[in-house]
């Protein structure tokens, strides 16, 4: 039978701290025998392309996957 997950104030603070400044991303929480043992944070940064807003043509770098890498 599965053990109930134990989440105390310390873990709640750690989770909130990892999520606090994240705009885009994910937080992966690993649980083993009813206890949090690991947290993995993956964060994405999104940037606006300045040339698109100025009306200039956007040149793209060739995709290395399509080049038969």
PyMOL commands that set and color helices and strands:
alter all, ss='L'
color gray80, all
select helices_A, chain A and resi 9-20+50-53
alter helices_A, ss='H'
color red, helices_A
select strands_A, chain A and resi 24-32+35-44
alter strands_A, ss='S'
color yellow, strands_A
deselect
rebuild
show_as cartoon
